[in-house]
Structure formats: structure tokens, C-alpha cells
Amino acid sequence: MTTTFYDHWRDAPESAWRWTNFSPAEIACRGTGKLLINEPALEKLQTLRDRLGKPLIVRSAYRSPEHNRAVGGATRSKHMDGAAFDIAMSNHDPVAFEAAAREVGFLGFGFYPRSGFMHVDLGPARQWGERFPIRATSFAEDASPVREILADSRTMKGGGAAGVATLGAAGVEVAQSVLAETQSAVLPLVPYLDTLRWVFIALALIGIAVTIYARLDDWRRGQR
């Protein structure tokens, strides 16, 4: 096993670092800043990153013995060999991540769903902890067996009724104005036209109310 130790990650020369998606600070001990470069482990970590095609958020990598004791790590933790990594699952599907990690050669797996990370190491082959729950699909299933036809929806009907009634009221108002100015012979009809205009306005308000109610009801039933 090829390993190189540095008292602090800043001491590592650029020429000694070839894992492009990770930095010495990410791999160094969180408590002391010390760095142990375990080349086989880092090669597998970089290969896993390349395979998954998205960032790996490293929660913990190398741990100095004193820091390992401070955090309650196992007495023979692979972290002290630079051969273990705790990776956050916030941007990964745990099932796909585990499968890819096994394919690239990681052998030890620890599952920490409550803390949101998975431990992987170079072995021996073993696993512990409760696996992450299967994540739900991104798209919710349609609760209705047959999707509502748009032309038959109450929202469209209510909106259509409101639109027709509004146009009707406007038309009556125009007709009333024309008759009042140019048709003195039928002036007795003007009051009736005024009543008709208010009837259309009432219908428009009813249509708007039906539309609002239908939208609220559809929202409650998840049929937006």
C-alpha cells in the first residue's frame, strides 16, 4: 500500500496530488489538519466520482489517531489508514451509490441514514447499519384513474360562463347607448335593456364564483 504522510495538508506539494475532483483539505483530518495520502483508496474514490458523474461530498476521510479517539471512532478504524470515506447522500441515490462503490472495489459499507451519509472503505468485506429507505419517485401518481378532460372541467365551464356573461353585459350596454341616442321611437325599451344588462352582470359574477370554487375544490383534491 502506497501512503505518504504530511503534518498538515498545506505541506503536500501539488506534484503529489493527482485526484482532480478532490483537494488535500477535503481528505485531511478534520481535527488536526494532518494528511495521509492513501493512493489506492484515493484512486478508487476518484474512479467512483467519475462513474457517478456528480460531486462526492466528503464528510470524513483521514483521521489522526487522536482525532479518531475524540470522535469515538473504532479502535482499528480504516479512517486512520486513509482508506475510508464518509460520503453525504444529499445529492445521490443511496442504492445507485452503493452499487457503483462496490463495482469500483470498495468492500466495507456502513449505513447512516439518520446522519445522511454512507461509509465506504477498502475492506475487509463487511457492512453495518440500517440501509437508507427507498426514495420516492420524482413524479406523483395521478390519483384519478381518468384525467379530467379540459373542455369538461368545472373551472373551464365557470370561466366560460363568466366570459360570455361579461361580453353579454358589454353588448347590452352598447346597444342601450345606441338606442338612447338614435332610436327615439323605441325609448320605452331602454329600461328593459338596462335590466337585461344587470342580469348579464349577475351571471358573470356567478360564473366567477363557480370558477373560484372549482379551483379551490380541485386544489383540495390535487387536480390542478
Order of alpha helices (4+ residues) and beta strands (2+ residues): beta-alpha-beta-alpha-beta-alpha-beta-alpha-beta-beta-beta-alpha-alpha
